[in-house]
């Protein structure tokens, strides 16, 4: 199996139970997660050699975050112990027409303040096949953005394939700053993943008349922006997840991909996910499935179908991590969505 390195922030997640609002909650459910950590767990579950790089404080909470990764077979040998705190995010899970809400408490976290000297990127990437990061990591702090570029340069020096999930987070930075920072990083990226908001806010491309808040989808708009992105950045593949939100509990879920060389475009099978158990980590499970498919040697269409099925299943699992197996994903991708009890 291939070796995949991901780098970013792992956080303590405190979520209200039973769809309660923050003001109702007398207790919180505890999980650990974060964009790139979620991808690492998915890939470890599929059997790949998966490693997550970050910084955590040298205290019991930092140890708990590392243990959460090790539980699922993710390598943590290059995680730095430095800084003062682990980032936290609070999640209020929505239902029906009430949207979910996230509150961040992650300023000055260990990864936000970590210096490049904490990491030996030549050692990290010496036998790696793939490196994955998201637009969240450079958004955390200016020093994290610098660290991301240093990691990207090392990855390319070692001939590693690089993927990026654009992941715009308006609570972390503005669209103007995102475009300034991320456009510079795109020269290192081979496989670009995002959705319609990411394409617009992070790279300045808007797909036609699509409006996910109205459940409207116009695929021709994606063909147009994918061509523009391939022209500008030379990506090998450009991918977008396609979420049509009918409510917080009911989404249609599919994806599209373009081969940046041949410009062949493909739209996946669509799944209706209703009711949604937990959509946090859905995009990360999609990225993990896509990377797995491509590393397994599947063609880009089959890789996309694997990714969409993996992510559809993640929406049924509480917590950030996607804990499904290859067999689970292949069964759904093969057309069995019956949900029958397995005996």
C-alpha positions in Angstrom: 0.0 0.0 0.0 1.0 3.6 -0.6 2.2 6.0 2.1 0.2 9.2 2.5 1.1 12.1 4.6 -1.4 14.7 5.7 -0.7 17.9 7.7 -3.0 20.2 9.6 -4.7 20.8 12.9 -6.5 18.2 15.1 -8.9 19.7 17.5 -11.1 18.7 20.5 -14.7 18.7 19.3 -17.4 19.5 21.9 -20.9 18.9 20.4 -24.3 19.2 21.9 -26.2 15.9 22.3 -29.5 15.1 20.7 -29.5 18.1 18.3 -29.7 20.5 21.3 -28.9 24.2 20.9 -25.9 25.5 22.9 -28.1 27.2 25.4 -29.9 24.0 26.2 -26.9 21.8 26.7 -25.8 20.7 30.1 -23.0 18.5 28.7 -21.1 18.0 25.5 -20.1 14.9 23.6 -16.3 14.6 23.0 -14.6 13.7 19.8 -11.3 14.7 18.1 -11.0 15.7 14.5 -9.9 18.1 11.8 -9.7 18.2 8.1 -6.4 16.5 7.3 -6.6 14.2 10.4 -10.0 13.0 9.1 -8.4 12.1 5.7 -5.6 10.3 7.4 -8.0 8.1 9.4 -10.0 7.2 6.3 -6.9 6.2 4.4 -5.6 4.1 7.4 -9.0 2.3 7.5 -8.6 1.5 3.8 -5.2 -0.1 4.5 -2.8 2.6 3.3 0.2 3.7 5.3 -1.2 6.9 6.7 0.7 9.5 8.7 -0.6 12.8 10.2 1.7 15.7 10.9 0.8 18.4 13.4 1.7 20.0 16.7 -0.1 19.4 20.0 0.7 20.6 23.5 2.7 18.4 25.8 -0.2 17.7 28.2 -2.9 15.0 28.6 -5.2 16.6 26.1 -2.5 16.6 23.5 -1.9 12.9 24.3 -5.6 12.2 23.9 -5.6 13.7 20.4 -2.7 11.5 19.4 -4.3 8.4 21.0 -7.5 9.1 18.9 -5.4 8.9 15.7 -3.3 5.9 16.8 -6.5 4.0 17.6 -7.3 3.8 13.9 -3.7 3.0 12.8 -2.5 6.5 11.8 1.2 7.1 12.3 2.0 10.0 14.6 5.8 9.7 14.8 6.4 13.2 13.4 3.8 15.1 15.6 5.6 17.9 17.4 5.0 18.5 21.1 5.0 22.3 21.5 2.8 25.2 22.2 0.3 25.8 24.9 -3.0 24.4 23.8 -5.1 22.2 21.5 -7.7 24.0 19.4 -11.3 23.5 20.3 -14.5 23.7 18.3 -18.0 23.6 19.5 -20.7 22.1 17.3 -24.4 22.6 17.5 -26.0 20.1 15.1 -28.9 21.4 13.2 -32.1 19.6 12.0 -34.6 20.2 9.3 -34.5 23.9 8.4 -32.3 24.8 11.3 -28.6 25.0 10.2 -25.7 23.5 12.2 -23.5 26.1 13.9 -19.7 25.9 14.7 -17.9 28.1 17.2 -14.1 28.0 17.1 -11.7 28.4 20.0 -8.5 27.7 18.3 -6.4 31.0 18.4 -2.8 30.4 19.4 -3.1 26.6 19.3 0.1 24.5 19.0 0.0 24.2 15.2 -0.9 27.9 14.8 2.3 28.8 16.6 4.6 26.0 15.6 7.9 26.8 13.9 9.3 25.0 10.9 12.3 23.8 13.0 9.9 21.5 14.8 9.6 19.3 11.7 12.1 17.3 9.6 10.2 17.4 6.3 13.0 15.6 4.4 12.5 12.7 6.7 8.7 13.0 6.6 8.6 12.9 2.8 11.5 10.6 2.0 9.3 7.5 1.3 5.9 9.2 0.8 3.7 8.8 -2.3 1.1 11.4 -1.6 0.7 14.6 0.5 -2.7 16.1 1.3 -3.5 19.5 2.9 -6.5 21.8 3.1 -7.1 25.5 2.9 -7.9 25.4 6.6 -4.3 25.0 7.6 -2.9 28.2 6.0 -6.0 30.1 7.3 -5.1 29.3 11.0 -2.2 31.8 11.2 0.4 33.4 9.0 3.0 31.1 10.5 0.9 28.0 9.6 0.7 29.3 6.0 4.4 29.6 5.9 4.8 26.1 7.4 2.4 24.8 4.7 4.5 26.2 1.9 7.7 24.8 3.4 6.0 21.4 3.6 4.8 21.7 0.0 8.3 22.5 -1.3 9.8 19.5 0.5 7.0 17.2 -0.9 7.7 18.3 -4.5 11.5 17.9 -3.9 10.8 14.3 -3.1 8.5 13.8 -6.1 5.3 13.4 -4.0 1.9 13.9 -5.5 0.0 16.7 -3.8 -3.7 17.2 -3.3 -5.5 20.1 -1.8 -9.0 20.5 -0.5 -9.7 24.2 -0.8 -12.0 24.3 2.3 -12.8 28.0 2.7 -13.7 28.9 6.3 -15.1 32.4 6.6 -14.7 32.4 10.3 -10.9 32.0 9.9 -10.1 34.5 7.1 -11.5 36.7 4.3 -11.9 35.7 0.7 -9.4 38.3 -0.3 -6.7 36.8 1.9 -7.6 33.3 1.0 -7.2 34.1 -2.7 -3.8 35.8 -2.1 -2.4 32.9 -0.1 -3.9 29.9 -1.8 -3.3 31.1 -5.3 0.4 31.1 -4.5 0.2 27.5 -3.1 -1.6 26.1 -6.2 1.7 25.8 -8.1 2.6 22.8 -5.9 -0.8 21.1 -6.3 -1.6 18.2 -8.7 -5.1 17.3 -7.6 -7.5 20.1 -6.5 -10.7 19.3 -4.6 -13.4 21.7 -3.5 -17.0 22.7 -3.8 -18.8 25.7 -5.5 -18.1 28.0 -2.5 -14.5 27.1 -2.3 -13.9 27.7 -6.0 -15.4 31.1 -5.7 -14.0 32.3 -2.4 -10.6 30.7 -2.5 -9.7 30.9 -6.2 -12.2 33.4 -7.7 -14.2 31.0 -9.9 -18.0 30.8 -9.8 -19.9 27.8 -11.4 -22.8 29.2 -13.4 -26.2 29.6 -11.7 -25.6 26.9 -9.1 -27.1 27.9 -5.7 -26.9 25.1 -3.1 -29.1 27.0 -0.7 -32.0 26.5 -3.2 -31.0 22.9 -4.2 -30.1 24.0 -7.7 -27.3 22.4 -9.6 -25.9 23.5 -13.1 -23.2 21.1 -14.2 -22.2 23.2 -17.2 -20.9 25.9 -14.9 -18.5 23.4 -13.4 -17.2 22.4 -16.8 -16.5 26.1 -17.4 -14.6 26.7 -14.2 -12.8 23.4 -14.3 -11.4 24.4 -17.7 -10.4 27.7 -16.4 -8.7 26.1 -13.4 -6.8 23.6 -15.6 -5.7 26.4 -17.9 -4.5 28.6 -15.0 -2.9 26.0 -12.7 -2.3 22.9 -14.8 -4.0 20.5 -12.3 -4.0 16.8 -13.2 -7.5 16.5 -11.8 -10.1 19.0 -10.7 -12.9 17.7 -8.5 -15.9 19.2 -6.8 -18.3 17.6 -4.3 -21.9 18.6 -5.1 -24.1 19.1 -2.1 -27.8 20.0 -2.8 -29.1 21.1 0.6 -32.9 20.6 0.9 -32.5 21.0 4.7 -30.0 20.3 7.4 -31.3 16.8 7.6 -31.8 16.0 3.9 -29.1 16.5 1.2 -28.4 15.1 -2.2 -24.8 14.2 -2.6 -22.7 13.6 -5.7 -19.5 14.9 -7.3 -17.9 15.8 -10.6 -14.3 15.5 -11.9 -12.3 16.7 -14.9 -9.1 15.2 -16.3 -6.9 18.3 -16.6 -5.1 16.9 -19.6 -7.9 15.4 -21.7 -10.6 17.7 -20.3 -13.0 14.8 -20.0 -15.7 15.6 -17.5 -17.7 13.1 -15.4 -20.6 13.4 -12.9 -21.0 10.6 -10.4 -24.1 8.8 -9.2 -26.2 10.9 -6.8 -27.2 9.8 -3.3 -30.1 11.2 -1.2 -28.9 11.3 2.4 -31.9 11.5 4.7 -31.7 11.7 7.6 -28.2 13.0 8.0 -26.6 11.8 11.3 -23.4 14.0 11.1 -22.2 15.9 8.1 -19.0 17.2 9.7 -16.1 15.4 8.0 -18.2 14.6 4.9 -15.8 16.5 2.6 -12.8 15.0 4.2 -14.2 11.5 3.8 -14.7 12.3 0.2 -11.1 13.4 -0.2 -9.9 10.3 1.5 -12.0 8.1 -0.8 -10.7 9.9 -3.9 -7.1 9.6 -2.8 -7.6 5.9 -2.0 -9.1 5.2 -5.4 -6.4 7.0 -7.3 -3.6 5.3 -5.3 -5.3 1.9 -5.9 -5.0 2.5 -9.6 -8.7 3.0 -10.3 -9.5 5.3 -13.2 -10.7 8.8 -12.3 -14.4 7.8 -12.8 -14.2 4.8 -10.6 -12.2 6.8 -8.0 -14.9 9.4 -7.9 -17.6 6.8 -7.4 -15.6 5.3 -4.5 -15.2 8.8 -3.0 -18.9 9.7 -3.2 -20.0 6.4 -1.7 -17.5 6.7 1.1 -18.7 10.2 1.9 -22.4 9.3 1.7 -21.7 6.6 4.3 -19.8 9.1 6.5 -23.0 11.2 6.8 -24.4 8.3 8.8 -21.6 8.2 11.4 -21.3 10.4 14.5 -18.0 12.2 14.9 -15.4 13.6 12.5 -13.9 10.3 11.4 -15.2 8.1 8.7 -15.0 4.6 10.1 -16.2 2.5 7.2 -14.3 -0.3 5.5 -13.4 -0.8 1.9 -16.1 -3.5 1.7 -18.7 -1.1 3.0 -17.8 1.5 0.4 -17.5 -1.0 -2.5 -20.9 -2.4 -1.6 -22.6 1.0 -1.8 -20.7 2.0 -4.9 -21.8 -1.2 -6.5 -25.4 -0.3 -6.1 -26.5 -1.8 -2.8 -28.0 1.0 -0.8 -30.6 -1.1 0.9 -29.2 -0.8 4.4 -30.3 -4.4 5.2 -29.0 -5.9 8.4 -25.8 -7.9 7.8 -26.1 -11.3 9.5 
